[in-house]
């Protein structure tokens, strides 16, 4: 029983990482109706950047966090300008962004693998004590607590941003009707840039938080893209709350499955959970049941 509870607690921490990726997906989707398939690789850049700056150049933790967050946000904006925007100009029915974001992800992964893929995977130091603490018989890793706190802070901040600010409402409105938004004085291209900027900043921060958990592994991009997308699908496309809840459900399911079975097959858990949910509620846990008003 203790091992199962420990697995559930670890699952919440793992789910928090998935949740940060899923929120990044959602921010872009809510503005452009694009799924950025490079989101996981942007997180990987944050992980590898954190390792390089902390272990090679020996920068302080606070400066590394700011640098990695800004750098990945800038990379995400470059992606929007060069990869996404040309296809959005052709109309929302154009799916060229699917291939282009996948290609961008592969380019990022290829470059990072060429630079660091042959090196031994090194641990990345955390800014908090790494030794686990116990509540009763349940072991809790501090890095998972940090990941969970980051998910809560980011999730609440984005919800408030969408609900309370003009910019947040404008960004969501562009997804429903880019032409209508333009007629109301809202520039969809600028809103798309803001969305990718925010999503990239989240990816960079997630990479910094994730680093001590996965170490300097440059091959995690595709895995976390898939897990983040599954979490988003479970929670419901377009919902920040859904992204959080879906990610936590997926993380717990993965870790409990690992407790009783082979971890090599944990991806099957997420896919199975998603398929079962779609049979009951095709829009996901918090997906919209119908039209919404902006």
QUIVENHU-V866062 format. One record per residue. N is the residue number from 0. RES is the residue in one small letter. PSI is psi in degrees with one decimal (* if undefined). OMEGA is omega in radians with two decimals (none if undefined). NEAR is the number of other C-alpha atoms within 12 Angstrom. Layout:
n->N res->RES psi->PSI omega->OMEGA near->NEAR
n->N res->RES psi->PSI omega->OMEGA near->NEAR
This chain:
n->0 res->x psi->-40.5 omega->3.13 near->12
n->1 res->x psi->-41.9 omega->3.13 near->17
n->2 res->x psi->-35.9 omega->3.12 near->20
n->3 res->x psi->-43.2 omega->3.10 near->22
n->4 res->x psi->-39.1 omega->3.09 near->22
n->5 res->x psi->-39.5 omega->3.11 near->28
n->6 res->x psi->-38.4 omega->3.12 near->29
n->7 res->x psi->-43.7 omega->3.12 near->30
n->8 res->x psi->-43.8 omega->3.09 near->35
n->9 res->x psi->-36.3 omega->3.12 near->39
n->10 res->x psi->-35.1 omega->3.08 near->35
n->11 res->x psi->-41.0 omega->3.11 near->38
n->12 res->x psi->-44.5 omega->3.09 near->40
n->13 res->x psi->-41.8 omega->3.11 near->43
n->14 res->x psi->-32.0 omega->3.10 near->45
n->15 res->x psi->-38.0 omega->3.09 near->45
n->16 res->x psi->-46.8 omega->3.08 near->53
n->17 res->x psi->-37.7 omega->-3.09 near->54
n->18 res->x psi->-39.6 omega->3.11 near->53
n->19 res->x psi->-39.1 omega->3.09 near->58
n->20 res->x psi->-42.8 omega->3.14 near->59
n->21 res->x psi->-37.3 omega->3.09 near->54
n->22 res->x psi->-40.0 omega->3.06 near->58
n->23 res->x psi->-43.9 omega->3.04 near->54
n->24 res->x psi->-47.5 omega->-3.02 near->50
n->25 res->x psi->-41.3 omega->-3.13 near->48
n->26 res->x psi->-44.5 omega->3.12 near->48
n->27 res->x psi->-43.7 omega->-3.12 near->45
n->28 res->x psi->-39.6 omega->-3.09 near->36
n->29 res->x psi->-14.5 omega->3.13 near->40
n->30 res->x psi->-37.2 omega->-2.99 near->43
n->31 res->x psi->-11.7 omega->-2.99 near->42
n->32 res->x psi->33.3 omega->3.10 near->34
n->33 res->x psi->135.8 omega->2.98 near->40
n->34 res->x psi->113.8 omega->-3.10 near->40
n->35 res->x psi->98.6 omega->-3.08 near->49
n->36 res->x psi->-2.6 omega->3.06 near->40
n->37 res->x psi->3.5 omega->-3.04 near->48
n->38 res->x psi->-44.4 omega->3.13 near->55
n->39 res->x psi->-36.1 omega->3.12 near->50
n->40 res->x psi->-29.0 omega->3.02 near->47
n->41 res->x psi->-39.3 omega->3.06 near->57
n->42 res->x psi->-41.6 omega->3.11 near->55
n->43 res->x psi->-39.4 omega->3.08 near->47
n->44 res->x psi->-40.0 omega->3.08 near->51
n->45 res->x psi->-40.0 omega->3.10 near->51
n->46 res->x psi->-51.1 omega->-3.08 near->47
n->47 res->x psi->-35.8 omega->3.07 near->48
n->48 res->x psi->-39.2 omega->3.10 near->46
n->49 res->x psi->-44.2 omega->3.12 near->48
n->50 res->x psi->-46.9 omega->-3.08 near->39
n->51 res->x psi->-46.2 omega->-3.08 near->33
n->52 res->x psi->-33.2 omega->-3.12 near->28
n->53 res->x psi->-43.0 omega->-3.01 near->32
n->54 res->x psi->-33.4 omega->-3.08 near->24
n->55 res->x psi->-50.9 omega->-3.10 near->17
n->56 res->x psi->-13.1 omega->3.07 near->14
n->57 res->x psi->38.7 omega->3.07 near->17
n->58 res->x psi->155.0 omega->3.07 near->20
n->59 res->x psi->155.4 omega->-3.03 near->20
n->60 res->x psi->-45.9 omega->-3.10 near->26
n->61 res->x psi->-42.7 omega->3.13 near->20
n->62 res->x psi->-37.0 omega->3.10 near->20
n->63 res->x psi->-43.7 omega->3.14 near->35
n->64 res->x psi->-48.1 omega->-3.13 near->33
n->65 res->x psi->-44.9 omega->-3.10 near->25
n->66 res->x psi->-46.3 omega->-3.12 near->27
n->67 res->x psi->-42.8 omega->-3.14 near->39
n->68 res->x psi->-45.8 omega->-3.14 near->34
n->69 res->x psi->-42.9 omega->-3.09 near->29
n->70 res->x psi->-44.2 omega->-3.13 near->32
n->71 res->x psi->-35.8 omega->3.06 near->42
n->72 res->x psi->-42.1 omega->3.11 near->35
n->73 res->x psi->-40.8 omega->3.10 near->29
n->74 res->x psi->-38.3 omega->3.11 near->34
n->75 res->x psi->-38.9 omega->3.09 near->45
n->76 res->x psi->-39.6 omega->3.07 near->31
n->77 res->x psi->-41.8 omega->3.09 near->23
n->78 res->x psi->-44.3 omega->-3.13 near->36
n->79 res->x psi->-43.0 omega->-3.08 near->37
n->80 res->x psi->-44.4 omega->-3.00 near->27
n->81 res->x psi->-30.4 omega->-2.99 near->18
n->82 res->x psi->-41.5 omega->-3.01 near->31
n->83 res->x psi->-47.4 omega->-2.99 near->40
n->84 res->x psi->-41.5 omega->3.14 near->30
n->85 res->x psi->-33.3 omega->-3.12 near->20
n->86 res->x psi->-31.9 omega->3.09 near->25
n->87 res->x psi->-28.1 omega->3.07 near->30
n->88 res->x psi->-26.8 omega->-3.09 near->21
n->89 res->x psi->0.0 omega->3.12 near->14
n->90 res->x psi->155.1 omega->-3.08 near->21
n->91 res->x psi->-16.9 omega->3.12 near->26
n->92 res->x psi->-8.8 omega->-3.13 near->16
n->93 res->x psi->126.5 omega->-3.08 near->19
n->94 res->x psi->19.5 omega->3.11 near->23
n->95 res->x psi->-25.9 omega->3.12 near->23
n->96 res->x psi->-27.5 omega->-3.11 near->33
n->97 res->x psi->-51.3 omega->3.14 near->23
n->98 res->x psi->-39.2 omega->-3.06 near->20
n->99 res->x psi->-40.2 omega->3.12 near->28
n->100 res->x psi->-35.0 omega->3.07 near->33
n->101 res->x psi->-42.6 omega->3.11 near->30
n->102 res->x psi->-41.1 omega->3.12 near->22
n->103 res->x psi->-40.9 omega->3.10 near->31
n->104 res->x psi->-43.7 omega->-3.13 near->36
n->105 res->x psi->-35.9 omega->3.10 near->27
n->106 res->x psi->-46.6 omega->3.12 near->21
n->107 res->x psi->-48.6 omega->-3.09 near->34
n->108 res->x psi->-39.6 omega->3.14 near->31
n->109 res->x psi->-42.8 omega->3.14 near->22
n->110 res->x psi->-46.7 omega->-3.12 near->19
n->111 res->x psi->-39.7 omega->3.11 near->29
n->112 res->x psi->-38.9 omega->3.12 near->25
n->113 res->x psi->-34.7 omega->-3.11 near->15
n->114 res->x psi->-40.8 omega->-2.97 near->16
n->115 res->x psi->-3.4 omega->-3.03 near->23
n->116 res->x psi->-23.8 omega->-3.11 near->19
n->117 res->x psi->-4.7 omega->-3.11 near->15
n->118 res->x psi->155.0 omega->3.05 near->15
n->119 res->x psi->141.0 omega->3.12 near->12
n->120 res->x psi->123.8 omega->-3.10 near->22
n->121 res->x psi->146.6 omega->3.03 near->25
n->122 res->x psi->149.6 omega->3.11 near->22
n->123 res->x psi->123.9 omega->-3.08 near->33
n->124 res->x psi->143.8 omega->3.09 near->32
n->125 res->x psi->156.9 omega->3.13 near->33
n->126 res->x psi->-1.8 omega->3.06 near->22
n->127 res->x psi->168.7 omega->3.14 near->19
n->128 res->x psi->134.6 omega->-3.03 near->15
n->129 res->x psi->-14.7 omega->-3.10 near->19
n->130 res->x psi->136.9 omega->3.14 near->15
n->131 res->x psi->149.6 omega->3.01 near->18
n->132 res->x psi->169.4 omega->-3.02 near->17
n->133 res->x psi->139.6 omega->2.92 near->15
n->134 res->x psi->103.9 omega->-2.97 near->13
n->135 res->x psi->-127.0 omega->3.12 near->10
n->136 res->x psi->0.8 omega->-3.08 near->15
n->137 res->x psi->125.8 omega->3.12 near->19
n->138 res->x psi->132.7 omega->-3.10 near->22
n->139 res->x psi->126.3 omega->3.11 near->28
n->140 res->x psi->128.2 omega->-3.13 near->29
n->141 res->x psi->-32.7 omega->-3.13 near->26
n->142 res->x psi->-31.9 omega->3.10 near->35
n->143 res->x psi->-32.5 omega->3.06 near->39
n->144 res->x psi->-42.9 omega->3.11 near->30
n->145 res->x psi->-43.7 omega->3.14 near->32
n->146 res->x psi->-41.9 omega->3.13 near->38
n->147 res->x psi->-42.4 omega->3.11 near->35
n->148 res->x psi->-39.8 omega->3.12 near->24
n->149 res->x psi->-40.6 omega->3.12 near->32
n->150 res->x psi->-45.0 omega->-3.13 near->40
n->151 res->x psi->-45.7 omega->-3.11 near->28
n->152 res->x psi->-47.6 omega->-3.12 near->21
n->153 res->x psi->-44.0 omega->-3.13 near->34
n->154 res->x psi->-46.3 omega->3.14 near->32
n->155 res->x psi->-41.7 omega->-3.12 near->21
n->156 res->x psi->-42.1 omega->-3.13 near->22
n->157 res->x psi->-38.5 omega->3.09 near->34
n->158 res->x psi->-45.5 omega->3.12 near->26
n->159 res->x psi->-40.4 omega->3.13 near->18
n->160 res->x psi->-45.2 omega->3.14 near->22
n->161 res->x psi->-35.2 omega->-3.04 near->27
n->162 res->x psi->-30.1 omega->-2.94 near->18
n->163 res->x psi->-9.0 omega->-3.06 near->14
n->164 res->x psi->148.1 omega->3.09 near->15
n->165 res->x psi->-40.4 omega->-3.12 near->16
n->166 res->x psi->-41.2 omega->3.12 near->24
n->167 res->x psi->-43.5 omega->3.10 near->29
n->168 res->x psi->-40.9 omega->3.14 near->27
n->169 res->x psi->-40.0 omega->3.14 near->35
n->170 res->x psi->-41.1 omega->3.11 near->40
n->171 res->x psi->-35.8 omega->-3.13 near->38
n->172 res->x psi->-32.3 omega->-3.13 near->33
n->173 res->x psi->-30.2 omega->-3.13 near->38
n->174 res->x psi->-36.0 omega->-3.09 near->36
n->175 res->x psi->-38.6 omega->-3.07 near->25
n->176 res->x psi->93.3 omega->-3.11 near->26
n->177 res->x psi->-40.3 omega->-3.14 near->32
n->178 res->x psi->-42.3 omega->3.11 near->20
n->179 res->x psi->-39.6 omega->3.10 near->17
n->180 res->x psi->-38.8 omega->3.13 near->24
n->181 res->x psi->-38.1 omega->3.12 near->20
n->182 res->x psi->-25.0 omega->3.12 near->13
n->183 res->x psi->10.2 omega->3.08 near->14
n->184 res->x psi->12.6 omega->3.12 near->16
n->185 res->x psi->126.8 omega->3.14 near->26
n->186 res->x psi->106.7 omega->-3.11 near->24
n->187 res->x psi->-33.3 omega->-3.14 near->35
n->188 res->x psi->-42.2 omega->3.12 near->30
n->189 res->x psi->-40.3 omega->3.11 near->25
n->190 res->x psi->-38.1 omega->3.09 near->36
n->191 res->x psi->-40.0 omega->3.10 near->42
n->192 res->x psi->-43.8 omega->3.10 near->32
n->193 res->x psi->-41.4 omega->-3.13 near->32
n->194 res->x psi->-45.8 omega->3.14 near->47
n->195 res->x psi->-33.5 omega->3.08 near->45
n->196 res->x psi->-48.4 omega->3.14 near->32
n->197 res->x psi->-45.0 omega->-3.14 near->39
n->198 res->x psi->-41.1 omega->3.11 near->45
n->199 res->x psi->-39.2 omega->3.10 near->45
n->200 res->x psi->-40.3 omega->3.09 near->39
n->201 res->x psi->-41.9 omega->3.13 near->49
n->202 res->x psi->-41.8 omega->3.11 near->55
n->203 res->x psi->-44.4 omega->3.10 near->44
n->204 res->x psi->-39.6 omega->3.11 near->42
n->205 res->x psi->-38.6 omega->3.10 near->53
n->206 res->x psi->-39.6 omega->3.10 near->52
n->207 res->x psi->-42.6 omega->3.13 near->50
n->208 res->x psi->-38.7 omega->-3.06 near->49
n->209 res->x psi->-25.7 omega->-3.05 near->52
n->210 res->x psi->-53.4 omega->-3.13 near->45
n->211 res->x psi->-17.7 omega->-3.13 near->36
n->212 res->x psi->-44.1 omega->-3.03 near->32
n->213 res->x psi->-9.3 omega->-3.06 near->34
n->214 res->x psi->-169.5 omega->-3.01 near->30
n->215 res->x psi->63.1 omega->-3.12 near->39
n->216 res->x psi->112.5 omega->-3.09 near->38
n->217 res->x psi->5.5 omega->-3.10 near->41
n->218 res->x psi->10.4 omega->-3.02 near->33
n->219 res->x psi->-7.7 omega->-2.99 near->36
n->220 res->x psi->-54.9 omega->-3.09 near->40
n->221 res->x psi->-40.6 omega->3.14 near->30
n->222 res->x psi->-46.1 omega->-3.10 near->28
n->223 res->x psi->-25.9 omega->2.99 near->43
n->224 res->x psi->-46.0 omega->-3.14 near->38
n->225 res->x psi->-46.5 omega->-3.11 near->31
n->226 res->x psi->-39.8 omega->3.10 near->43
n->227 res->x psi->-39.4 omega->3.12 near->52
n->228 res->x psi->-41.4 omega->3.10 near->42
n->229 res->x psi->-43.4 omega->3.11 near->43
n->230 res->x psi->-41.4 omega->3.12 near->55
n->231 res->x psi->-42.2 omega->3.14 near->47
n->232 res->x psi->-39.9 omega->3.12 near->45
n->233 res->x psi->-44.0 omega->-3.09 near->45
n->234 res->x psi->-28.2 omega->-3.11 near->39
n->235 res->x psi->123.4 omega->-3.10 near->36
n->236 res->x psi->130.6 omega->3.09 near->37
n->237 res->x psi->-5.1 omega->-3.09 near->41
n->238 res->x psi->122.8 omega->3.07 near->38
n->239 res->x psi->-43.7 omega->3.10 near->44
n->240 res->x psi->-40.3 omega->3.11 near->35
n->241 res->x psi->-40.1 omega->3.12 near->36
n->242 res->x psi->-41.4 omega->-3.13 near->49
n->243 res->x psi->-51.2 omega->-3.09 near->51
n->244 res->x psi->-44.1 omega->3.13 near->37
n->245 res->x psi->-41.1 omega->3.14 near->44
n->246 res->x psi->-42.5 omega->3.13 near->47
n->247 res->x psi->-40.7 omega->3.08 near->41
n->248 res->x psi->-43.4 omega->-3.13 near->39
n->249 res->x psi->-43.9 omega->-3.13 near->47
n->250 res->x psi->-44.9 omega->3.13 near->41
n->251 res->x psi->-43.5 omega->3.13 near->34
n->252 res->x psi->-42.2 omega->3.12 near->37
n->253 res->x psi->-49.1 omega->-3.05 near->39
n->254 res->x psi->-36.9 omega->3.08 near->34
n->255 res->x psi->-39.2 omega->3.08 near->30
n->256 res->x psi->-43.3 omega->3.11 near->27
n->257 res->x psi->-31.6 omega->-3.13 near->25
n->258 res->x psi->-35.4 omega->-3.05 near->24
n->259 res->x psi->-6.8 omega->-3.06 near->16
n->260 res->x psi->-164.5 omega->-3.08 near->15
n->261 res->x psi->126.5 omega->-3.10 near->15
n->262 res->x psi->-16.9 omega->3.13 near->16
n->263 res->x psi->-18.3 omega->-3.07 near->13
n->264 res->x psi->17.1 omega->-3.05 near->18
n->265 res->x psi->-23.7 omega->3.10 near->25
n->266 res->x psi->-29.1 omega->3.13 near->28
n->267 res->x psi->-31.9 omega->-3.14 near->22
n->268 res->x psi->-47.8 omega->-3.14 near->28
n->269 res->x psi->-44.5 omega->3.13 near->36
n->270 res->x psi->-41.5 omega->3.11 near->25
n->271 res->x psi->-42.5 omega->3.12 near->21
n->272 res->x psi->-41.4 omega->3.13 near->32
n->273 res->x psi->-43.9 omega->-3.12 near->32
n->274 res->x psi->-41.9 omega->3.11 near->20
n->275 res->x psi->-43.0 omega->3.13 near->17
n->276 res->x psi->-40.9 omega->-3.13 near->26
n->277 res->x psi->-28.8 omega->3.09 near->20
n->278 res->x psi->-31.5 omega->-3.11 near->14
n->279 res->x psi->-44.4 omega->-3.09 near->13
n->280 res->x psi->92.0 omega->-3.04 near->20
n->281 res->x psi->-23.3 omega->-3.12 near->20
n->282 res->x psi->1.4 omega->-3.08 near->24
n->283 res->x psi->174.5 omega->-3.04 near->31
n->284 res->x psi->-40.9 omega->-3.09 near->33
n->285 res->x psi->17.5 omega->3.14 near->26
n->286 res->x psi->150.3 omega->-3.12 near->28
n->287 res->x psi->136.9 omega->3.13 near->20
n->288 res->x psi->-20.3 omega->-3.11 near->15
n->289 res->x psi->-155.9 omega->-3.12 near->8
n->290 res->x psi->150.0 omega->3.06 near->8
n->291 res->x psi->155.1 omega->-3.08 near->12
n->292 res->x psi->134.6 omega->3.10 near->10
n->293 res->x psi->* omega->none near->19
